Amino acid sequence: MLQTFLFATYTLVALFFLDATHREGEAQGGQWDLMRILGMLLCLVWPLLLVHVAVLAYRRRQAN
C-alpha cells in the first residue's frame, strides 16, 4: 500500500512538471529542440534524486 501511494505521488509530481515544461515550450514557439527534450527528461529524473536524498538521510539517522 505504501509503495502504491509513493509511486502515485511520484507520478503526479512528474506529470505536473512535465505539463508545466510542455506549456512553457509551447509558449516559446513549440520547437522541439534538444534543450526542450532534455527539460522533459529532467522532469522525470529529479524526483528520483529527491527520493535518493531522503533515503540517505534516513539511513544516516538510523545509524546514529
C-alpha positions as CSV (number, residue, x, y, z in Angstrom):
1,M,0.0,0.0,0.0
2,L,2.8,2.4,0.9
3,Q,4.6,1.7,-2.4
4,T,1.5,2.4,-4.4
5,F,1.0,5.7,-2.6
6,L,4.6,6.7,-3.1
7,F,4.5,5.7,-6.8
8,A,1.3,7.6,-7.3
9,T,2.7,10.7,-5.6
10,Y,5.9,10.5,-7.7
11,T,3.8,10.1,-10.9
12,L,1.7,13.1,-10.0
13,V,4.7,15.3,-9.3
14,A,6.5,14.3,-12.5
15,L,3.3,14.8,-14.6
16,F,2.8,18.2,-13.1
17,F,6.3,19.4,-14.0
18,L,6.1,17.7,-17.4
19,D,2.9,19.6,-18.1
20,A,4.4,22.9,-17.0
21,T,7.5,22.3,-19.1
22,H,5.4,21.4,-22.1
23,R,3.3,24.5,-21.8
24,E,6.3,26.7,-21.4
25,G,7.8,25.2,-24.6
26,E,4.6,25.8,-26.5
27,A,4.5,29.4,-25.3
28,Q,8.1,29.9,-26.6
29,G,7.1,28.7,-30.1
30,G,6.7,25.0,-29.8
31,Q,10.0,24.0,-31.3
32,W,11.2,20.5,-30.2
33,D,14.9,21.2,-29.8
34,L,17.5,19.3,-27.7
35,M,17.1,21.6,-24.7
36,R,13.3,21.1,-24.6
37,I,13.7,17.3,-24.8
38,L,16.3,17.5,-22.0
39,G,14.0,19.5,-19.9
40,M,11.2,17.0,-20.3
41,L,13.6,14.1,-19.4
42,L,14.8,16.0,-16.3
43,C,11.2,16.4,-15.2
44,L,11.1,12.6,-14.9
45,V,14.5,12.3,-13.2
46,W,14.7,15.0,-10.5
47,P,12.0,13.4,-8.2
48,L,14.2,10.3,-8.1
49,L,17.1,12.4,-6.8
50,L,14.8,13.7,-4.1
51,V,13.9,10.2,-3.1
52,H,17.6,9.2,-3.1
53,V,18.5,12.1,-0.7
54,A,15.6,11.1,1.6
55,V,16.7,7.5,1.7
56,L,20.3,8.5,2.5
57,A,19.2,10.9,5.3
58,Y,17.0,8.1,6.8
59,R,19.9,5.7,6.7
60,R,22.2,8.1,8.4
61,R,19.6,8.9,11.0
62,Q,19.2,5.1,11.7
63,A,23.0,4.7,12.0
64,N,23.3,7.2,14.8
